Amino acid sequence: MPETSEERIENMANSGAGVASANADYGAKDIQVLEGLEAVRKRPGMYIGDQGARGLHHLVYEVVDNSIDEALAGFADRIDVTIHEDGSVSVLDNGRGIPTEYHEASGKSAAEVVMTVLHAGGKFDKGAYQVSGGLHGVGVSVVNALSKWLELRIMRDGGEYRQRYERGVPATDLSRVGDSSEHGTFVRFMPDDEIFPVIEYSADTIKGRLRELAFLNQGVTIAFSDLRADADGNIASAKIYHYSGGLSSFVEYLNRGKEAIFKPPVYIQGARESTTVEAALQYNDTYIERIFAFANLINTIEGGTHVSGFRTALTRAINDEARKSKLLKEKEPNLSGEDLKEGLTAVVSVKLLEPQFEGQTKTKLGNSDVKGIVESVVYEGLKAALEEQPEILKPILDKAVKARQAREAARKARDLVRRKSAINGLDLPGKLADCSNRNPADCELYIVEGDSAGGSAKQGRNRNFQAILPLRGKILNVEKARLDKILSNDVIRTIVQALGCGIGDDYEPNKLRYHKIFLMADADVDGAHIRTLLLTLFYRHMPKIIENGHLFVAQPPLYRVQEGKKVRYCYSEKEMKEISAASDSKRAHIQRYKGLGEMNPEQLWETTMDPENRIILKVEVEDALMADELFGILMGDAVEPRREFIEAHAREVRNLDI
Ligand code: 0RA
């Protein structure tokens, strides 16, 4: 029997707040609520990850997740997210509205319990929701605790109710302000500047997540508006995300600008007990495999049991069907998982009751039973789809057979690289100026564009732990080539040899010779291009190096400002303007560095390589989808998306382009 909402709220109040009994006195409970909020404000990181941009955006996702839960439960189909002029954010949904009834056991309205008691949002209440979408399931009370103010509006039972909070504490009672024929919840909040040093929402980041949620929740409409004026006084953006095709639309979106080898994507759906599985897949004419996997709507960048189950099922189903239809002859060997990777684009989404997230960034699904469940659902579904549309099997097999042959060739190319290194004695390229330290954890490799900058870096470095690899020549665009061709490129081979850890399927993390790898290129268009090519190489073929936090972008200064004997380096235009405005003499001499080559070895060490002074940027793939898009657009074939991207980001690119 489903609980009534009253019972549910009572459960929430009792379990969530740790309130011992319905008769506990109000004062004690209020103190507990305050202690709860205080705990969140004291250690925000425990609840939202950090106090930087990530945590700031997490606040929005937390509120949106609550609305998505209403949609998953079948009560809402529209969510409006707005960044307001003052920088606050609101989320409106057309769900049931948070219950407003006075709740005797807690001495406050149910809504106030939801807003002030940790974990009381209904998320842990499996009777109300089969599955929760919340990342940590921390609940909207955490957002409330970390907001300077929060305004709540509820449309329910013919009325509209409002309440205001300040730093999590009610500033007004919940009161009925008028009639309303609507139903739903509106939450507007201003992140607290006592908690967040920078309060500036990125429309692109929020839009990326909203689009993803719209794909994953077929039929839900998510509207986004950014009411902040830009520098020219224009309203920046408004966007509506709605995909009636769900995961199939997601795969089509990922494959846009690429040639699909069959249309539309195969869609698979099923459930085993309380776990649901959805997947869509399509092959395109590239050589890259992309599997985007989600668990309870969270992007599991590090993969996990759902991804393993998917791969196994794909390989099994295709081989079985190929044998059955005699497209694969008796004496031919089975196609391997590797053979079937090339050109695969897939999205896998599972929903389960108690997800276990593991790995470096807690984005790897660990539940062991999920592997078998996904495998079984996808195997059945894919077999059925291939029987229903036998015409898609042949192009998949043709592609896989070609991939197998190419992999053979790649293996030979890799062996050749190995053999060549063996002749050198060590696995090291001649151009590498290695460091003397042999402990990878202490060692740094600077991959430097151009021989002259490479020369300065060699002279300027600390040769104990810093190695220099100067690059000259064209770097192959790995987005458009197979591994065998990639490995025949001199520059790439040199890099792979210097790193020592292999590439692609051969990657061996313990053989990595440097735990810090710096890409160092000029701050101009060519430099940006080379950096992107190198980033693409790492992202597509040695992603573990990025995941494990080994890859950095060196930040050489853009300006040198000299005033008398005093010299300062500036790493941004803003910094340079501030410094030159603050200098009282007009004799300050400003030099703009156009390239690394303009710095002498000493300056290069001082500004860019000295661990005490340098500014470095760690390469992180927080948003795999955005990264994939970026590389696909910057390096892919389609011209139109690239032009659009560059136009949309012209402002950010301008600094690089002088
Ligand atoms: C607790 C119980 C119910 C709904 C909600 C919370 C709820 C929370 C949020 C947050 C944003 N939008 C929301 N919509 C609903 C169940 C209500 C019922 O049984 O009527």
Boltz pocket constraint, residues with backbone or C-beta under 6 A from the ligand:
constraints:
  - pocket:
      binder: B
      contacts: [[A, 5], [A, 63], [A, 66], [A, 67], [A, 70], [A, 93], [A, 95], [A, 96], [A, 97], [A, 98], [A, 99], [A, 114], [A, 120], [A, 121], [A, 122], [A, 128], [A, 140], [A, 185]]
      max_distance: 6.0
